[in-house]
């Protein structure tokens, strides 16, 4: 398997200068082979016309094939590979071609014919070498100049990867995007969650001044040049298998038709979502989907977090919290080792499709060059996150298996994702599709969609796990620092710390305004993009019956989520078996959350085929919250190169 080169010029796609020179050479070669060569043969020696026409056909077809092959490969290959593919066909026919041209001046088999042919061949070789040298120099100049401009912030609006710019719209493809998020209980930079339905309709609606003002801050955010690519890193030996579990079958709830759809806990939001570059209008809606049935874990009543008592000893409260954390971790461990009795839970849970903290990134993506390619976005809430946590409050369990979120995602993609992308207003509760549709999706994927999953943290792990059982559903993945850990390298002290932090953090405020003010003063939240933080304060909180507001996801449920660590190790082990036809794009921070840099390097190359990566040196684990615009434009570049034209890929930074 070829490994990536470390030379930055080789890593760059061939520049437009290179492609122009190579295309010119290809055109000359085709003209030379198609017209001059047969003329030389026919004028020089008519008695050999049969064999000469054969030579001519072979040379012409070879030249055409390799010139076209070189053109198609130029968008992803460096200078030398591109030059080789452009020049290979003409090179193969140079001797015959030069021999034929010699016929114009000398009779067949005469002595001067051979040195003339050799001389012509040498001149052609010299021209090719000169062309490659010039192209290589131009590429080096191109890379150095653009890097210097990016460092100084002087890139023009046409080329700068800023959050919003005057981008040209691209041809629309049928493309779906799924995403992942962190939970409301963002006490540590590892919190889980994630994907909201935005069926699209396009009109010529003009973007209002208010919307432009709302996006103005995006214009000032330019992609930092402080990114790098992780070189190929093989998996170190010595790890022990965790014996990954298969996905259990997903059944329809037996009484689903007789169960009333629960009301949405949050009031309706504005129904339109504008883009500033194409004046496209996306319709924003919220939906509920029945979760996978039955669940994997048995019913375990959740514990109660000790209430804060004024005047109580902090040491006493800490002791109670330590006992609660220990109980949560031990219960989860007992479940993972098969030591818990009881049948799988049959309680009906719901997934909500509407994930607010992704909206800053999504707005930037829809205004980026690849935005016109995105037809719809489905932003997912796990059963204990966001509005889903409010809907399921009375049925949530005392333990949680990440594999259930994998089953929930598979359930949605197979049984509930609508057949077609259109502007029709969808019902709040998405109906279950016929079994015939599901079976086609399992075997052949979607008929009218390309599904690109963008998964962060917990969502990156759980969504990728679906692809091992149903690879035909997915076109590609963008994995934003997913929690995928090498076995034996996920220490229990990390788990204990995350659970304790979730249980002890503040979750109530007198108002959303107070919460936002305190968030802005927090060292943890101050790293977030201001627009993301505003959305978080507005939508992660719900009115509390006791007065004030509280987080939608309780500290207990967040802690229970942190206590599960088996699926990250199972997914790591399975990664090398993932279908090589599914492209992977890894986006990781410089500082890993709960592992070392070496393990991060190893993880992104666990499945080396069809994988690329980028490291953001300016963000931590919560890339979606801290660098949404930079992430959006990396995703845009990825979409352009995977699903756009050669011209689209040339304008990207991939």
C-alpha positions as CSV (number, residue, x, y, z in Angstrom):
1,X,0.0,0.0,0.0
2,X,1.5,3.3,-1.0
3,X,2.4,5.6,1.9
4,X,2.0,9.4,1.8
5,X,5.1,11.4,0.9
6,X,6.4,13.9,3.4
7,X,7.5,16.4,0.8
8,X,4.9,19.3,0.9
9,X,5.1,19.8,-2.8
10,X,4.3,16.2,-3.5
11,X,1.4,16.3,-1.1
12,X,-0.1,19.2,-3.0
13,X,-2.4,18.5,-5.9
14,X,-0.8,19.6,-9.2
15,X,-1.3,23.3,-9.6
16,X,-3.2,24.9,-12.4
17,X,0.3,25.9,-13.9
18,X,1.3,22.3,-14.0
19,X,-2.0,21.1,-15.5
20,X,-1.8,23.8,-18.2
21,X,1.7,22.8,-19.3
22,X,0.8,19.1,-19.2
23,X,-2.4,19.6,-21.1
24,X,-0.5,21.7,-23.7
25,X,2.0,18.9,-24.1
26,X,-0.8,16.3,-24.4
27,X,-2.5,18.4,-27.1
28,X,0.8,18.7,-29.0
29,X,1.4,14.9,-28.6
30,X,-2.0,14.1,-29.9
31,X,-1.6,16.4,-32.9
32,X,1.9,15.0,-33.5
33,X,0.8,11.4,-33.3
34,X,-2.5,11.8,-35.2
35,X,-1.4,13.9,-38.1
36,X,2.4,14.3,-38.5
37,X,3.1,10.6,-37.9
38,X,0.7,9.1,-40.5
39,X,1.9,11.8,-42.9
40,X,5.5,10.7,-42.4
41,X,4.6,7.0,-42.9
42,X,2.5,7.6,-46.0
43,X,4.9,10.0,-47.7
44,X,7.9,8.0,-46.8
45,X,6.9,4.5,-47.9
46,X,3.6,3.5,-49.3
47,X,4.5,-0.2,-49.7
48,X,4.3,-0.6,-45.9
49,X,1.0,1.1,-45.5
50,X,-0.8,-1.8,-43.7
51,X,1.7,-2.1,-40.9
52,X,2.2,1.7,-40.8
53,X,-1.5,2.3,-40.2
54,X,-1.4,-0.3,-37.4
55,X,1.5,1.6,-35.8
56,X,-0.4,4.8,-36.1
57,X,-3.6,3.5,-34.5
58,X,-1.7,2.0,-31.6
59,X,0.3,5.3,-31.0
60,X,-2.8,7.5,-31.3
61,X,-5.0,5.4,-29.0
62,X,-2.2,5.1,-26.4
63,X,-1.6,8.9,-26.5
64,X,-5.3,9.7,-26.1
65,X,-5.8,7.2,-23.3
66,X,-2.9,8.4,-21.2
67,X,-3.5,12.1,-21.8
68,X,-7.1,11.7,-20.6
69,X,-6.0,9.5,-17.7
70,X,-3.5,12.2,-16.7
71,X,-6.2,14.9,-16.9
72,X,-8.5,12.9,-14.6
73,X,-5.8,12.1,-12.1
74,X,-4.3,15.6,-11.9
75,X,-6.7,16.9,-9.4
76,X,-5.4,14.6,-6.6
77,X,-1.8,13.9,-7.7
78,X,1.4,15.8,-7.4
79,X,3.6,17.1,-10.2
80,X,5.6,14.0,-11.0
81,X,2.7,11.6,-11.0
82,X,0.7,13.9,-13.2
83,X,3.6,14.4,-15.6
84,X,4.1,10.7,-15.8
85,X,0.5,10.0,-16.6
86,X,0.3,12.7,-19.1
87,X,3.5,11.8,-20.8
88,X,3.4,8.0,-20.6
89,X,1.4,7.5,-23.8
90,X,3.4,9.9,-26.0
91,X,6.6,8.4,-24.6
92,X,5.6,4.9,-25.5
93,X,5.0,6.0,-29.1
94,X,8.0,8.4,-29.4
95,X,10.3,6.0,-31.2
96,X,7.8,4.9,-33.8
97,X,6.7,8.5,-34.2
98,X,10.2,9.8,-34.7
99,X,11.0,6.9,-37.0
100,X,8.0,7.9,-39.1
101,X,8.9,11.5,-39.2
102,X,12.3,10.5,-40.5
103,X,10.5,9.1,-43.5
104,X,9.8,12.6,-44.7
105,X,13.5,13.1,-45.3
106,X,15.1,9.7,-45.9
107,X,14.1,6.6,-47.7
108,X,13.3,3.4,-45.8
109,X,16.2,1.6,-44.2
110,X,18.7,4.3,-45.1
111,X,21.5,4.9,-42.6
112,X,20.7,8.6,-41.8
113,X,17.1,7.6,-40.9
114,X,18.2,6.1,-37.5
115,X,20.3,8.9,-36.1
116,X,17.5,11.3,-37.1
117,X,14.9,9.3,-35.2
118,X,17.2,9.0,-32.2
119,X,17.8,12.8,-32.3
120,X,14.1,13.5,-32.4
121,X,13.4,11.1,-29.5
122,X,16.2,12.8,-27.4
123,X,14.7,16.3,-28.1
124,X,11.2,15.0,-27.1
125,X,12.7,13.6,-23.8
126,X,14.5,16.8,-23.1
127,X,11.3,18.8,-23.6
128,X,9.5,16.5,-21.1
129,X,12.2,16.9,-18.5
130,X,12.2,20.6,-18.9
131,X,8.4,20.7,-18.6
132,X,8.5,18.7,-15.4
133,X,11.2,20.9,-13.9
134,X,9.3,24.1,-14.7
135,X,6.1,22.6,-13.3
136,X,7.9,21.5,-10.2
137,X,9.4,25.0,-9.7
138,X,6.0,26.7,-10.3
139,X,4.4,24.3,-7.7
140,X,7.0,25.2,-5.1
141,X,6.5,28.9,-5.7
142,X,2.7,28.4,-5.6
143,X,2.9,26.6,-2.2
144,X,5.3,29.1,-0.7
145,X,3.3,32.2,-1.8
146,X,-0.1,30.9,-0.7
147,X,1.4,29.8,2.6
148,X,2.9,33.2,3.2
149,X,-0.3,34.9,2.3
150,X,-2.3,32.7,4.6
151,X,0.1,33.4,7.4
152,X,-0.2,37.1,6.9
153,X,-3.9,37.1,6.5
154,X,-3.7,38.7,3.0
155,X,-5.6,36.0,1.0
156,X,-8.3,37.5,-1.1
157,X,-11.9,36.7,-0.5
158,X,-11.8,34.4,-3.5
159,X,-9.2,32.1,-2.1
160,X,-9.3,32.7,1.6
161,X,-11.0,29.8,3.5
162,X,-12.9,32.3,5.7
163,X,-16.1,31.4,7.4
164,X,-18.2,33.2,4.8
165,X,-17.1,34.5,1.4
166,X,-18.3,35.3,-2.1
167,X,-18.2,31.7,-3.3
168,X,-19.5,30.4,-6.6
169,X,-22.3,27.9,-6.3
170,X,-21.5,24.3,-7.4
171,X,-23.7,21.8,-9.3
172,X,-26.2,20.3,-6.8
173,X,-25.8,16.7,-5.9
174,X,-28.0,14.5,-3.8
175,X,-26.1,14.6,-0.6
176,X,-27.1,14.0,3.0
177,X,-25.1,15.0,6.0
178,X,-25.2,13.6,9.5
179,X,-23.4,15.1,12.4
180,X,-22.5,14.8,16.0
181,X,-22.2,17.0,19.0
182,X,-21.3,17.2,22.6
183,X,-23.8,17.0,25.4
184,X,-25.3,19.8,27.4
185,X,-23.2,18.8,30.4
186,X,-20.0,20.1,28.9
187,X,-17.9,19.9,32.1
188,X,-15.0,18.2,30.4
189,X,-13.9,18.3,26.8
190,X,-15.1,14.9,26.1
191,X,-18.8,15.1,26.4
192,X,-21.0,13.1,24.1
193,X,-23.9,13.8,21.9
194,X,-25.2,14.6,18.3
195,X,-27.6,15.1,14.4
196,X,-32.0,18.1,13.1
197,X,-33.9,17.8,10.0
198,X,-33.6,20.6,7.5
199,X,-35.4,19.5,4.3
200,X,-34.4,22.0,1.7
201,X,-36.3,24.3,-0.5
202,X,-34.7,26.9,-2.7
203,X,-36.1,30.3,-3.6
204,X,-34.8,33.7,-4.6
205,X,-35.5,35.1,-1.1
206,X,-33.1,37.9,-0.3
207,X,-31.1,37.6,2.9
208,X,-32.2,40.2,5.4
209,X,-29.9,42.7,7.0
210,X,-30.4,41.1,10.3
211,X,-29.2,37.7,9.0
212,X,-26.2,39.4,7.4
213,X,-25.4,41.0,10.7
214,X,-25.7,37.6,12.4
215,X,-23.2,36.2,9.9
216,X,-20.8,39.2,10.0
217,X,-18.6,37.6,12.7
218,X,-18.1,34.6,10.4
219,X,-16.4,36.9,7.8
220,X,-13.6,37.7,10.3
221,X,-12.8,34.0,11.0
222,X,-10.1,32.9,8.6
223,X,-8.8,29.4,8.5
224,X,-5.6,29.2,10.6
225,X,-2.5,28.0,8.8
226,X,-1.7,26.1,11.9
227,X,-2.8,22.7,10.5
228,X,-0.8,19.7,9.6
229,X,-1.2,16.1,8.3
230,X,-0.3,13.1,10.4
231,X,2.2,10.9,8.5
232,X,1.4,7.2,8.1
233,X,1.7,5.4,11.5
234,X,1.3,1.6,11.7
235,X,-0.5,0.0,14.6
236,X,1.9,-1.1,17.3
237,X,1.7,-4.7,18.3
238,X,0.7,-6.0,21.7
239,X,-3.0,-5.1,22.1
240,X,-5.5,-7.6,23.3
241,X,-8.8,-8.3,21.5
242,X,-12.0,-7.1,23.3
243,X,-14.1,-9.5,21.1
244,X,-16.4,-7.0,19.4
245,X,-20.1,-7.7,19.7
246,X,-22.5,-8.1,16.8
247,X,-25.4,-5.8,16.4
248,X,-28.6,-7.3,17.8
249,X,-31.7,-7.2,15.5
250,X,-33.9,-4.2,15.6
251,X,-37.6,-4.8,15.8
252,X,-40.6,-2.6,15.6
253,X,-42.3,-1.8,18.9
254,X,-45.3,-4.1,19.1
255,X,-47.7,-1.3,20.2
256,X,-46.1,1.6,18.3
257,X,-49.2,2.3,16.2
258,X,-51.3,2.8,19.4
259,X,-48.8,5.0,21.1
260,X,-49.4,8.7,20.9
261,X,-46.4,10.9,19.7
262,X,-45.1,12.9,22.7
263,X,-45.2,16.7,22.3
264,X,-42.0,18.5,21.5
265,X,-40.5,20.0,24.6
266,X,-39.2,23.1,23.0
267,X,-41.3,25.8,21.2
268,X,-41.2,26.0,17.4
269,X,-38.1,27.8,16.0
270,X,-37.9,30.0,12.9
271,X,-38.7,27.8,9.9
272,X,-36.2,29.2,7.4
273,X,-32.4,29.1,7.2
274,X,-30.8,31.3,4.6
275,X,-27.5,31.1,2.8
276,X,-25.8,34.3,1.8
277,X,-24.0,33.0,-1.2
278,X,-26.7,31.3,-3.2
279,X,-29.9,32.7,-1.6
280,X,-30.9,29.2,-0.9
281,X,-33.5,28.7,1.8
282,X,-33.5,25.6,4.1
283,X,-36.7,24.7,6.0
284,X,-35.9,24.0,9.6
285,X,-38.0,21.4,11.3
286,X,-37.8,19.0,14.4
287,X,-38.7,15.3,14.3
288,X,-39.1,12.4,16.6
289,X,-38.1,8.8,15.8
290,X,-38.8,5.7,17.9
291,X,-35.5,4.4,19.2
292,X,-34.3,0.8,18.5
293,X,-36.3,-1.9,20.2
294,X,-35.6,-3.7,22.5
295,X,-32.6,-2.1,24.3
296,X,-29.5,-4.0,25.1
297,X,-29.3,-3.4,28.8
298,X,-31.8,-4.5,31.4
299,X,-33.8,-2.0,33.4
300,X,-31.8,-0.6,36.2
301,X,-33.4,2.3,38.2
302,X,-31.2,5.4,38.0
303,X,-29.7,6.7,41.2
304,X,-30.4,10.0,42.7
305,X,-27.7,12.7,43.0
306,X,-27.5,13.9,46.6
307,X,-29.2,17.3,46.9
308,X,-27.1,20.2,48.0
309,X,-27.8,21.1,51.7
310,X,-26.9,24.6,52.9
311,X,-24.4,24.4,55.8
312,X,-23.5,20.8,55.1
313,X,-19.9,19.7,55.2
314,X,-18.2,19.8,51.7
315,X,-16.3,16.6,52.7
316,X,-19.6,14.8,53.4
317,X,-21.0,15.8,50.0
318,X,-17.8,14.7,48.3
319,X,-17.9,11.4,50.1
320,X,-21.5,10.8,48.9
321,X,-20.6,11.8,45.3
322,X,-17.6,9.4,45.4
323,X,-19.8,6.6,46.4
324,X,-22.3,7.4,43.6
325,X,-19.5,7.5,41.0
326,X,-18.1,4.2,42.2
327,X,-21.6,2.7,42.1
328,X,-22.2,4.0,38.5
329,X,-18.8,2.7,37.3
330,X,-19.1,-0.7,39.0
331,X,-22.7,-1.2,37.7
332,X,-21.5,-0.4,34.1
333,X,-18.5,-2.7,34.5
334,X,-20.8,-5.5,35.7
335,X,-23.1,-5.0,32.7
336,X,-20.2,-5.1,30.3
337,X,-18.9,-8.3,31.8
338,X,-22.3,-10.0,31.6
339,X,-22.8,-10.1,35.4
340,X,-26.2,-8.2,35.5
341,X,-29.3,-10.3,35.5
342,X,-32.5,-9.3,33.7
343,X,-34.1,-9.1,30.3
344,X,-33.3,-6.3,27.9
345,X,-35.4,-3.2,28.5
346,X,-38.6,-2.9,26.4
347,X,-39.3,0.7,27.4
348,X,-40.1,2.9,24.4
349,X,-37.6,5.7,23.9
350,X,-37.4,8.4,21.3
351,X,-34.6,10.1,19.3
352,X,-35.0,13.7,18.5
353,X,-33.7,15.1,15.2
354,X,-32.6,18.7,15.9
355,X,-29.1,19.5,17.2
356,X,-28.6,23.2,17.8
357,X,-24.8,23.5,18.7
358,X,-24.0,22.3,15.1
359,X,-25.8,25.2,13.5
360,X,-22.8,27.6,13.4
361,X,-20.8,25.0,11.6
362,X,-23.7,24.2,9.3
363,X,-24.3,27.8,8.4
364,X,-20.6,28.1,7.4
365,X,-20.7,24.9,5.4
366,X,-23.8,26.0,3.5
367,X,-22.1,29.3,2.6
368,X,-18.8,27.5,1.7
369,X,-18.0,26.4,-1.9
370,X,-19.5,23.0,-1.3
371,X,-22.7,24.4,0.3
372,X,-24.7,24.1,-2.9
373,X,-24.1,20.4,-3.0
374,X,-25.9,19.8,0.4
375,X,-29.5,19.0,-0.1
376,X,-30.4,18.2,3.5
377,X,-29.0,17.9,7.0
378,X,-30.2,15.5,9.7
379,X,-28.7,16.4,13.1
380,X,-29.1,13.6,15.7
381,X,-29.9,13.6,19.4
382,X,-29.2,10.4,21.4
383,X,-31.9,9.3,23.7
384,X,-30.5,11.1,26.8
385,X,-29.4,14.3,25.0
386,X,-31.1,17.6,24.3
387,X,-34.9,17.5,23.6
388,X,-34.7,13.7,23.5
389,X,-33.6,13.7,27.1
390,X,-36.7,15.7,28.1
391,X,-39.1,13.5,26.1
392,X,-37.5,10.3,27.7
393,X,-37.0,11.7,31.2
394,X,-39.3,9.1,32.9
395,X,-37.9,6.1,30.9
396,X,-34.2,6.6,31.0
397,X,-32.1,3.8,32.4
398,X,-29.5,3.6,35.1
399,X,-26.9,2.2,32.6
400,X,-26.3,3.1,29.0
401,X,-24.7,1.0,26.2
402,X,-23.1,3.1,23.4
403,X,-24.0,0.3,21.1
404,X,-27.7,1.2,21.6
405,X,-27.0,4.6,20.0
406,X,-25.4,2.7,17.1
407,X,-28.6,0.7,16.8
408,X,-30.7,3.8,17.1
409,X,-28.8,5.4,14.2
410,X,-29.1,2.2,12.1
411,X,-32.9,2.1,12.9
412,X,-33.3,5.7,11.6
413,X,-31.2,5.2,8.5
414,X,-32.9,1.9,7.6
415,X,-36.5,2.3,8.7
416,X,-37.3,6.0,9.0
417,X,-35.2,8.3,6.7
418,X,-37.6,9.4,4.0
419,X,-37.2,7.9,0.6
420,X,-36.7,11.2,-1.3
421,X,-35.3,14.6,-0.7
422,X,-37.9,17.3,-1.4
423,X,-39.4,20.4,0.1
424,X,-42.5,18.6,1.5
425,X,-43.3,19.4,5.1
426,X,-42.6,16.2,7.0
427,X,-44.6,15.0,10.0
428,X,-43.1,15.5,13.5
429,X,-43.0,11.7,13.9
430,X,-41.3,10.1,11.0
431,X,-43.2,6.9,9.9
432,X,-41.6,3.5,9.6
433,X,-40.9,2.5,6.0
434,X,-42.0,-0.7,4.4
435,X,-39.8,-3.8,4.9
436,X,-39.2,-3.9,1.1
437,X,-37.5,-0.4,1.2
438,X,-35.4,-1.4,4.2
439,X,-34.1,-4.6,2.5
440,X,-33.1,-2.6,-0.6
441,X,-31.2,-0.2,1.6
442,X,-29.4,-3.0,3.4
443,X,-28.2,-4.6,0.2
444,X,-27.7,-1.7,-2.2
445,X,-27.9,1.5,-0.1
446,X,-30.0,4.6,-1.0
447,X,-31.4,5.1,-4.5
448,X,-31.4,8.9,-4.5
449,X,-28.9,9.9,-1.8
450,X,-25.2,10.2,-1.0
451,X,-25.0,10.0,2.8
452,X,-22.0,11.8,4.3
453,X,-21.8,11.3,8.1
454,X,-20.0,14.0,10.2
455,X,-19.5,12.5,13.7
456,X,-17.9,14.1,16.7
457,X,-16.7,12.4,19.9
458,X,-19.3,9.8,21.1
459,X,-21.3,10.3,17.9
460,X,-18.2,9.6,15.7
461,X,-17.7,6.3,17.4
462,X,-21.3,5.2,17.4
463,X,-22.2,6.3,13.9
464,X,-19.0,4.6,12.4
465,X,-20.0,1.4,14.1
466,X,-23.1,1.2,11.9
467,X,-20.9,1.0,8.8
468,X,-19.4,-2.3,9.7
469,X,-22.9,-4.0,9.4
470,X,-24.4,-1.7,6.7
471,X,-21.6,-0.3,4.6
472,X,-23.9,0.3,1.6
473,X,-25.7,3.1,3.4
474,X,-22.6,5.4,3.6
475,X,-20.8,7.4,1.0
476,X,-18.1,8.7,3.4
477,X,-17.3,9.8,7.0
478,X,-15.8,12.9,8.5
479,X,-14.7,11.8,11.9
480,X,-14.1,14.8,14.3
481,X,-11.9,13.5,17.1
482,X,-14.1,10.4,17.7
483,X,-13.9,8.5,20.9
484,X,-12.2,5.5,19.4
485,X,-9.6,4.0,21.8
486,X,-7.1,1.3,21.5
487,X,-7.8,-1.6,24.0
488,X,-5.9,-1.4,27.2
489,X,-5.3,2.3,26.6
490,X,-8.6,3.7,28.1
491,X,-7.7,3.8,31.8
492,X,-10.4,3.7,34.5
493,X,-9.1,6.9,36.1
494,X,-10.2,8.9,33.1
495,X,-13.7,7.4,33.3
496,X,-13.9,8.1,37.0
497,X,-12.9,11.7,36.5
498,X,-15.4,12.3,33.8
499,X,-18.3,10.7,35.7
500,X,-17.4,12.7,38.8
501,X,-17.2,16.0,36.8
502,X,-20.6,15.3,35.3
503,X,-22.3,14.6,38.6
504,X,-20.8,17.7,40.4
505,X,-21.1,20.4,37.9
506,X,-23.7,23.2,38.1
507,X,-26.9,22.5,36.1
508,X,-29.3,25.3,37.2
509,X,-29.4,29.1,36.8
510,X,-31.9,31.8,37.5
511,X,-32.2,32.6,33.8
512,X,-30.6,32.0,30.4
513,X,-29.1,35.5,30.6
514,X,-27.3,34.6,33.8
515,X,-26.2,31.3,32.5
516,X,-24.7,32.9,29.3
517,X,-22.9,35.5,31.4
518,X,-21.3,32.9,33.6
519,X,-20.4,30.7,30.6
520,X,-18.6,33.7,29.0
521,X,-16.5,34.1,32.2
522,X,-15.7,30.3,32.4
523,X,-12.2,29.2,31.3
524,X,-13.8,26.2,29.7
525,X,-16.5,27.9,27.7
526,X,-14.4,31.0,26.8
527,X,-12.7,28.9,24.1
528,X,-16.0,28.3,22.3
529,X,-17.1,30.3,19.3
530,X,-19.4,33.1,20.6
531,X,-22.3,32.1,18.3
532,X,-22.1,28.4,19.4
533,X,-22.1,29.5,23.1
534,X,-25.2,31.7,22.4
535,X,-27.0,28.7,20.9
536,X,-25.9,26.5,23.8
537,X,-27.3,29.0,26.4
538,X,-30.5,29.4,24.4
539,X,-31.3,25.8,23.5
540,X,-29.4,23.5,25.9
541,X,-31.5,24.9,28.8
542,X,-35.2,24.4,29.6
543,X,-37.5,26.1,32.1
544,X,-37.4,24.3,35.4
545,X,-40.6,23.6,37.4
546,X,-38.8,24.9,40.5
547,X,-38.0,28.2,38.8
548,X,-35.2,29.3,36.7
549,X,-33.7,27.1,34.0
550,X,-31.7,23.8,34.0
551,X,-29.8,21.7,31.5
552,X,-31.9,19.4,29.4
553,X,-29.4,16.5,30.0
554,X,-29.0,15.7,33.7
555,X,-25.6,15.3,35.3
556,X,-26.5,11.7,36.2
557,X,-27.3,10.7,32.6
558,X,-24.1,12.4,31.4
559,X,-22.1,10.5,34.0
560,X,-23.7,7.2,33.0
561,X,-22.7,7.9,29.4
562,X,-19.1,8.5,30.4
563,X,-19.0,5.2,32.4
564,X,-19.3,3.1,29.2
565,X,-16.0,2.5,27.5
566,X,-16.4,-0.8,25.7
567,X,-17.7,0.4,22.3
568,X,-14.7,2.8,21.7
569,X,-12.4,-0.2,22.0
570,X,-14.6,-2.5,19.9
571,X,-14.7,0.2,17.1
572,X,-10.9,0.6,17.2
573,X,-10.5,-3.1,16.8
574,X,-13.0,-3.3,13.9
575,X,-11.6,-0.3,12.0
576,X,-9.1,-2.2,9.9
577,X,-12.0,-4.2,8.5
578,X,-14.1,-1.3,7.4
579,X,-15.0,-1.3,3.7
580,X,-12.1,0.3,1.9
581,X,-14.6,1.9,-0.5
582,X,-15.8,4.3,2.2
583,X,-13.6,7.4,2.4
584,X,-12.5,8.5,5.9
585,X,-11.6,12.1,6.7
586,X,-10.1,12.5,10.2
587,X,-10.1,15.9,11.9
588,X,-8.2,15.8,15.2
589,X,-6.9,18.3,17.7
590,X,-3.2,18.6,18.6
591,X,-3.9,17.8,22.2
592,X,-5.8,14.5,22.5
593,X,-8.6,14.1,25.1
594,X,-7.7,10.9,26.9
595,X,-4.8,9.4,25.1
596,X,-1.3,10.3,23.8
597,X,-0.3,11.9,20.5
598,X,1.2,8.6,19.4
599,X,-2.2,6.8,19.9
600,X,-3.9,9.6,17.9
601,X,-1.5,9.1,15.0
602,X,-2.0,5.4,15.1
603,X,-5.8,5.7,15.2
604,X,-6.1,7.8,12.1
605,X,-4.2,5.2,10.1
606,X,-5.9,2.2,11.6
607,X,-7.6,1.8,8.3
608,X,-5.0,3.3,5.9
609,X,-6.8,2.7,2.6
610,X,-8.9,5.7,1.4
611,X,-8.1,7.8,4.5
612,X,-6.9,11.4,4.9
613,X,-6.5,13.5,8.0
614,X,-5.8,17.0,9.3
615,X,-4.7,18.1,12.7
616,X,-6.0,21.4,14.0
617,X,-3.3,22.9,16.2
618,X,-5.6,25.7,17.4
619,X,-8.5,23.7,18.9
620,X,-9.1,21.1,21.6
621,X,-11.4,18.1,21.6
622,X,-14.5,20.3,21.2
623,X,-13.6,21.3,17.6
624,X,-17.3,21.8,16.7
625,X,-17.7,24.3,19.4
626,X,-14.3,26.0,19.3
627,X,-13.6,26.1,15.5
628,X,-16.9,25.6,13.7
629,X,-16.0,27.7,10.7
630,X,-12.6,26.1,10.1
631,X,-14.2,22.7,10.4
632,X,-16.9,23.7,7.9
633,X,-14.4,24.7,5.3
634,X,-12.4,21.5,5.8
635,X,-15.6,19.5,5.2
636,X,-16.3,21.7,2.2
637,X,-13.0,20.9,0.7
638,X,-13.5,17.2,1.3
639,X,-16.9,17.3,-0.4
640,X,-15.5,19.2,-3.4
641,X,-12.8,16.7,-4.0
642,X,-14.9,13.6,-3.4
643,X,-18.1,14.7,-5.1
644,X,-17.3,17.8,-7.2
645,X,-15.7,18.3,-10.6
646,X,-11.9,18.6,-11.3
647,X,-12.4,22.4,-11.2
648,X,-14.1,22.2,-7.8
649,X,-11.3,20.1,-6.4
650,X,-8.7,22.5,-7.8
651,X,-10.2,25.4,-5.9
652,X,-10.2,23.4,-2.6
653,X,-7.3,22.9,-0.3
654,X,-7.3,19.1,-0.2
